[in-house]
Amino acid sequence: MKKIQQILAILGIVLLLGLYLTTLILAILGKDFFPMFMAALLASMALPVLLWVYGYIYKLTKRNSKQNAENNHS
């Protein structure tokens, strides 16, 4: 399980770096690419938030499943 988490973390880092680079390139290119720039900017802000929410919910469900397993064995 830890190996999968490491792979997903590396994938998230690569994705974020790609989004940041894309945002920078689109900002340099100018007004012709403004809609794509705004989409890349929004994605580069929303993705870290969504990843954090996913991790938080995962921890909550994992903790609840452990508590339920302990209560069933008692």
C-alpha positions in Angstrom: 0.0 0.0 0.0 2.8 2.4 0.8 4.3 1.8 -2.7 1.1 2.8 -4.3 0.9 6.0 -2.2 4.5 6.9 -3.2 3.7 6.4 -6.9 0.5 8.5 -6.6 2.5 11.2 -4.8 5.1 11.3 -7.6 2.4 11.3 -10.2 0.7 14.3 -8.4 4.0 16.2 -8.3 4.7 15.6 -12.0 1.2 16.7 -12.9 1.4 19.9 -10.8 4.8 20.8 -12.3 3.3 20.2 -15.8 0.4 22.5 -15.0 2.7 25.2 -13.6 4.9 25.0 -16.7 1.9 25.1 -19.0 0.5 28.1 -17.1 3.8 29.9 -17.5 4.1 29.2 -21.2 0.6 30.3 -21.9 1.1 33.5 -19.9 4.2 34.3 -22.1 2.4 33.5 -25.3 -0.1 36.4 -24.8 -3.7 37.3 -25.3 -4.4 34.7 -28.1 -4.2 31.9 -25.5 -6.1 33.7 -22.6 -8.9 31.1 -22.2 -6.4 28.2 -22.1 -4.2 30.3 -19.6 -7.2 30.8 -17.3 -8.1 27.1 -17.5 -4.5 26.1 -16.6 -4.4 28.7 -13.8 -7.7 27.3 -12.4 -6.5 23.7 -12.6 -3.2 24.5 -11.0 -5.1 26.0 -8.0 -7.9 23.4 -7.8 -5.7 20.3 -8.2 -3.8 20.6 -4.9 -7.1 21.3 -3.1 -8.7 18.3 -4.6 -5.7 16.1 -3.8 -5.8 17.3 -0.1 -9.5 16.6 0.2 -9.0 13.1 -1.3 -6.2 12.4 1.2 -8.3 13.7 4.1 -11.3 11.6 3.2 -9.1 8.6 2.7 -7.7 8.9 6.2 -11.1 9.4 7.7 -12.5 6.3 6.0 -9.4 4.3 6.9 -9.7 5.3 10.5 -13.4 4.5 10.6 -12.9 1.1 9.1 -10.2 0.3 11.7 -12.6 1.4 14.5 -15.4 -0.7 13.1 -13.1 -3.8 12.8 -12.0 -3.3 16.4 -15.6 -3.0 17.6 -16.7 -6.1 15.8 -13.9 -8.2 17.4 -14.9 -7.1 20.9 
